[in-house]
Amino acid sequence: MEKDFAQQFEALLEKYSELLVGQTDEATKEKVKAWALYSHIAKSMPALIGHWSALYPEARAEMKEIINDIKVLNEQHRKSNQK
């Protein structure tokens, strides 16, 4: 990957994280990245997610936590923007 592209993609991820959950710290961006990729895979190849979940139940549990964290942060962000 070219350096310019990597920086530009990082900027896209940062803005997406900001708009989605209102936070752009590295930990939150990593959660958003994992959530977005997992969501895409789940929609495009659900059998792969099923296979992965069966192989790695601990990782699936962690992914569920990440999904819940993103959901909670998104709801909080939306409520704070409605005021």
N, C-alpha and C positions, 0 to 999 in steps of 0.2 A: 504494500500500500504506500502510496506517495505521502510524504509528510504533510503537504497542503491538504490533501483529502482527509487525512486523519484528523487534522485540526478542525477542518470545516465540519466533519461528521461529529466531532466532539461538541462543537458549538450547537449543532442541531439537537443532540441529545440533551445538552444543558437547557436549551430553550424549551424542549418538550417536557423535561422534568419540572421546570419552573411553571409552565402552564398547567401541567397535570396535577402537581402536588404542592406547588409553591416553594419548593426547596431545590437547591442545586449543589448541595454538598456531595462529596465523592460517594459516600455510602448510599445516599438516596439515589444518585444517578446509577449506581451499579444495580440497585434493586429495580429501578425503572427499566434498565436495559434487560435484565433477566426476565422481568414480567412481560415486556413487549415481545421478546424473542419466544418465550414459552407460549404466550397467547397465539402468536402467529403459527408456531408449530402445531399447537393443539387444534387450530382451525384447518390447517392445510394437510396435516398427517396425524389424525387422532390415534391411529393404531400405533404409531411410534411413541406417542406419549403414554399410551397404555402399557406398552412393552417396557419403556423406561421406568414407569412407576412401579411395575412389578419387580424389576431388577433392583431398584434403588428406593425402597419405601422411606428411608430416612430423608433422602433428597426431596422426595415428593412432599413429605411433611414440611420441610423447610420452604419449599416452593409455595405451599398453601399459606404459610406464615407471611411470605413476601407478598403474595396476592392480597392477603387481608390487610397488611400494612399499607400497601398502595391504595386500597379501597378506602381505608380510614383517613389517610392523608388527603386523598382527593375530596372526600366529603367535607373534611375540615376546611380545605382550601376553598371549595365552592361556597360554603357557608360564610366564610370570612369575606368573600368577594361580593356577596349579596347585600352586605350592610351599607 
